[in-house]
Amino acid sequence: MISIGIIGGAGYTAGELLRILLNHPQASISFVYSTSQAGEPVYKIHQDLLGDTDVMFGQEIVPDVDVVFLCLGHGNSSSFLKQHSFSDHTKIIDLSTDFRQEGPDNPFVYGLPEFKNQRIRQADFVANPGCFATAINLALLPLAAAHRLKSGVHLNGVTGSTGAGTSLSPTSHFSWRDSNFSTYKAFTHQHMEEVSQQLGQWQAGFNEDLYFIPNRGNFSRGIHLTAYTDFEGSLRQAIDLYNEYYEQAAFTFVTQDEIHLKQVVNTNKCLLRLQKFGSKLLVTSVLDNLVKGASGQAVQNMNLMFGLEETSGLKLKATYH
């Protein structure tokens, strides 16, 4: 069994991790660290877990666990690791933005399994991608791998309210979200830096503009994203290119049918649909922002790091009806 610690246990991503890991055949939860909920059972916050576990929130860490998931707010993971030590054999998977920018001074591997499967298998430290970044990278990486990104890419994405986390803000209240739709961080979303970095690793010298418009939807979870760019070739050639790239992918699937969020919510899947309009290739990408966009992908990375079946604990059913 793999002994597991979760840091920052009260948020949405931690709740999803617990839900998945409690049903994982090789996982054992050693501790769930939370300063705000210490002494309370985890089901008091993650109420869907009532009857599934008696694990308590605590303020003590177990330093010799096999793996630690960091579910802290952005900017807090690096400071936490400076203040707390784990054993030399402990692997770390961070779900914040702190370690996603790869470089010579950063020991973390960018944890997108469809791109860095072998490196993740050998890694001790993995930086889990952002939710929008996952949807965008999976939509564009086959083009970059084939050096077929020849112009700027226009992107439009809609995410559910859980993408904003559990802390309330004026735009996350039900009364504001209900029957509403809005744009935020147009062209400036924080995930675009990691997207550009990953695309540039496949297609050296890639420096085309990525025009990303993120939107808030009036639903709880999921990301629906469209991307279009110039493509010199037929739709059949594009589909073949994507099918070949994702032939070994455990959770990313290419289809010619219309896709929608109910197919992926509560699963670790990403579905992609390709269409051709004149010289433009349109790629639609859908996934669950809390599962494939966060906690499910983190467990997928754990499976790879420990040599387990990639799909272990992640054969989840969509909440289709």
C-alpha positions in Angstrom: 0.0 0.0 0.0 1.1 3.6 -0.7 1.0 5.8 2.4 -0.4 9.2 1.6 -0.4 12.7 3.2 -2.6 15.5 2.0 -1.7 19.1 2.9 -4.5 21.7 2.8 -7.3 19.2 3.3 -10.3 21.5 3.4 -10.5 22.7 -0.2 -12.2 21.3 -3.3 -9.1 19.6 -4.7 -8.5 17.8 -1.4 -12.1 16.6 -1.2 -11.8 15.1 -4.7 -8.5 13.5 -3.8 -10.0 11.9 -0.8 -13.0 10.7 -2.7 -10.7 9.0 -5.3 -8.0 7.7 -2.9 -10.5 6.2 -0.5 -11.5 3.9 -3.4 -8.0 3.4 -4.8 -6.8 -0.3 -4.3 -3.3 0.7 -3.4 -3.8 3.9 -1.4 -3.8 4.4 2.4 -4.5 7.9 3.9 -1.9 8.5 6.7 -2.9 12.1 7.5 -4.9 15.1 6.2 -3.3 18.4 7.3 -5.5 21.5 7.8 -4.9 24.3 10.3 -8.5 25.6 9.9 -10.2 22.2 10.5 -7.8 20.4 12.9 -9.6 18.0 15.2 -12.7 17.6 13.0 -13.5 14.5 10.9 -13.0 15.1 7.2 -16.6 14.3 6.5 -17.7 17.4 8.3 -16.3 19.4 5.4 -16.4 16.9 2.6 -19.9 15.7 3.5 -20.1 13.1 0.6 -17.6 11.1 2.6 -19.9 10.5 5.6 -19.8 6.7 6.2 -16.7 6.3 4.0 -13.9 7.3 6.4 -13.2 8.3 10.0 -10.0 10.1 9.1 -9.6 13.4 11.1 -8.0 16.7 10.1 -4.8 17.4 12.0 -2.0 19.8 12.3 0.8 17.2 12.5 2.5 15.7 9.5 3.9 12.2 9.1 7.3 12.8 7.5 8.0 9.3 6.2 4.9 8.8 4.0 5.4 7.6 0.5 3.7 10.6 -1.2 2.4 14.0 -0.2 -0.2 15.9 -2.2 0.0 19.7 -1.7 -3.4 21.2 -2.1 -2.5 24.7 -0.9 -3.3 28.1 -2.3 -1.1 29.4 -5.0 2.2 30.7 -3.6 1.9 28.6 -0.4 3.4 25.3 -1.5 7.0 26.5 -1.7 6.9 28.2 1.7 5.3 25.1 3.3 8.1 22.9 2.0 10.7 25.3 3.4 9.1 25.0 6.8 8.4 21.3 6.8 10.7 18.3 6.0 9.8 14.9 4.6 11.9 11.8 4.3 14.2 11.3 1.4 11.9 8.6 -0.2 8.8 10.8 0.0 7.4 11.8 -3.4 5.6 15.2 -3.7 2.8 16.2 -6.1 2.0 19.9 -6.0 -1.4 21.1 -7.3 -0.6 24.8 -7.1 1.2 27.0 -9.6 4.4 27.2 -7.6 6.5 24.7 -9.5 5.0 24.6 -12.9 7.7 26.7 -14.6 10.4 24.2 -15.4 14.0 25.2 -15.2 17.5 24.2 -14.0 16.7 25.2 -10.4 13.3 23.5 -10.3 13.3 19.7 -9.5 9.6 19.4 -10.3 8.5 17.7 -13.6 5.4 19.1 -15.3 2.8 16.5 -14.7 0.9 16.2 -17.9 0.9 12.4 -18.5 0.0 12.7 -22.2 3.2 14.7 -22.7 5.8 13.6 -20.1 4.7 10.0 -19.2 8.2 8.6 -19.0 9.7 11.5 -17.1 6.8 11.4 -14.6 7.5 7.6 -14.0 11.0 8.5 -12.9 10.2 11.7 -11.0 10.2 12.3 -7.2 8.5 15.7 -7.6 5.7 16.5 -9.9 3.9 19.9 -10.6 0.3 19.1 -11.5 -0.9 21.3 -14.4 -3.7 23.9 -14.1 -7.2 23.0 -15.2 -7.4 25.4 -18.2 -3.8 24.6 -19.0 -4.7 20.9 -19.2 -7.6 21.5 -21.5 -5.6 23.8 -23.8 -2.4 21.7 -23.9 -4.4 18.6 -24.8 -6.1 20.5 -27.5 -2.9 21.8 -29.1 0.0 19.4 -28.2 -0.5 17.1 -31.3 -0.2 20.1 -33.5 3.0 21.3 -31.7 4.5 17.8 -31.8 4.0 17.7 -35.6 5.3 21.3 -35.9 2.0 22.3 -37.4 1.3 25.4 -35.2 2.0 28.0 -37.9 -0.1 31.0 -36.6 -1.7 32.4 -33.5 -4.3 30.4 -31.7 -7.7 31.8 -30.6 -9.1 30.2 -27.4 -12.3 30.5 -25.6 -13.0 28.6 -22.4 -15.8 28.3 -19.8 -15.3 26.9 -16.4 -17.6 26.1 -13.5 -17.7 27.9 -10.1 -15.5 25.3 -8.4 -12.6 26.6 -10.5 -12.6 29.6 -8.1 -12.0 27.5 -5.0 -13.9 27.4 -1.8 -13.2 31.0 -0.6 -16.2 33.2 -1.3 -15.9 36.2 -3.6 -18.5 38.4 -5.1 -18.5 36.3 -8.3 -18.7 32.9 -6.6 -22.0 33.5 -4.7 -25.0 31.5 -6.1 -27.0 34.7 -6.5 -24.3 36.1 -8.8 -23.5 32.9 -10.7 -27.1 31.7 -11.3 -28.4 32.6 -14.7 -25.2 34.6 -15.4 -22.1 34.5 -17.6 -19.0 36.7 -17.5 -15.5 37.0 -18.9 -12.4 37.4 -16.7 -8.7 37.8 -17.1 -9.0 38.2 -20.9 -5.5 37.5 -22.5 -3.9 37.5 -19.0 -4.9 34.2 -17.4 -2.1 32.8 -15.3 -2.2 29.4 -17.0 -1.0 30.7 -20.3 2.6 30.9 -19.2 2.7 27.1 -18.6 0.9 26.4 -21.9 3.4 28.4 -23.9 6.3 26.6 -22.1 4.9 23.2 -22.9 4.1 23.9 -26.5 7.6 25.4 -27.0 9.1 22.2 -25.8 7.4 20.2 -28.5 7.7 22.9 -31.3 11.1 24.6 -30.8 10.9 28.3 -31.5 7.1 28.5 -31.1 6.3 32.1 -30.3 2.9 32.6 -31.8 0.3 34.5 -29.8 -2.3 32.6 -27.8 -5.5 34.7 -27.5 -7.3 33.2 -24.5 -10.7 34.4 -23.3 -11.7 32.6 -20.0 -15.3 32.8 -18.9 -17.3 31.9 -15.8 -20.3 29.6 -16.4 -23.4 29.2 -14.2 -22.6 25.5 -13.4 -20.5 23.9 -10.7 -17.8 21.9 -12.5 -16.3 21.3 -15.9 -14.4 23.1 -18.6 -15.6 23.6 -22.2 -12.9 25.0 -24.4 -12.6 25.8 -28.1 -9.4 26.6 -29.9 -9.0 27.4 -33.6 -5.9 28.1 -35.7 -4.6 27.8 -39.3 -4.1 24.2 -40.5 -2.6 23.3 -43.9 -4.2 20.0 -44.5 -7.6 18.1 -44.5 -9.8 17.3 -41.6 -8.9 13.6 -42.1 -5.2 14.4 -41.8 -5.8 16.3 -38.6 -7.9 13.5 -37.1 -5.2 11.0 -38.0 -2.5 13.2 -36.4 -4.5 13.4 -33.1 -5.4 9.7 -33.1 -1.8 8.8 -33.5 -0.6 11.2 -30.8 -3.2 9.9 -28.3 -3.1 6.3 -29.3 -1.5 5.2 -25.9 -3.3 7.9 -23.8 -5.3 6.4 -20.9 -7.8 9.2 -20.6 -7.7 11.4 -23.7 -10.0 10.5 -26.6 -10.7 11.9 -30.0 -14.2 11.8 -31.4 -16.0 13.1 -34.5 -19.2 13.4 -32.5 -20.5 16.5 -30.7 -19.1 16.6 -27.2 -20.5 18.2 -24.0 -19.7 18.4 -20.3 -22.0 15.7 -19.1 -19.7 13.1 -20.8 -16.7 14.1 -18.6 -18.0 15.5 -15.3 -16.8 13.3 -12.4 -14.3 11.5 -14.6 -10.6 11.7 -15.5 -11.3 11.9 -19.2 -10.6 14.7 -21.7 -12.6 14.5 -24.9 -11.5 16.3 -28.1 -13.5 17.0 -31.2 -11.9 18.3 -34.5 -13.7 20.3 -37.2 -12.4 22.1 -40.3 -13.8 25.4 -41.5 -11.9 26.7 -44.5 -8.3 27.1 -43.5 -9.1 26.9 -39.8 -9.0 23.8 -37.6 -11.4 24.0 -34.6 -10.6 21.8 -31.6 -13.1 21.5 -28.8 -11.8 20.2 -25.5 -13.9 19.2 -22.5 -12.9 17.9 -19.0 -13.8 18.1 -15.3 -11.8 20.9 -13.8 -11.6 19.1 -10.4 -10.7 15.6 -11.7 -8.7 15.6 -15.0 -8.0 19.3 -14.3 -6.7 18.7 -10.8 -7.1 15.8 -8.4 -7.7 13.0 -10.8 -4.7 13.9 -12.9 -2.7 14.1 -9.6 -3.7 10.5 -8.8 -2.8 9.6 -12.4 0.6 11.0 -11.8 0.9 9.1 -8.5 0.1 5.9 -10.4 2.9 6.5 -12.9 5.4 7.5 -10.2 4.8 4.2 -8.3 4.7 1.9 -11.3 0.9 1.2 -11.0 -1.6 0.8 -13.7 -2.2 4.3 -15.0 -6.0 4.0 -14.6 -5.9 2.5 -11.1 -8.6 4.1 -9.0 -9.7 6.3 -11.8 -12.3 4.3 -13.7 -15.0 6.8 -12.7 -18.5 7.1 -14.1 -19.7 10.4 -15.5 -22.7 12.0 -13.8 -24.5 11.8 -17.1 -28.2 12.1 -16.1 
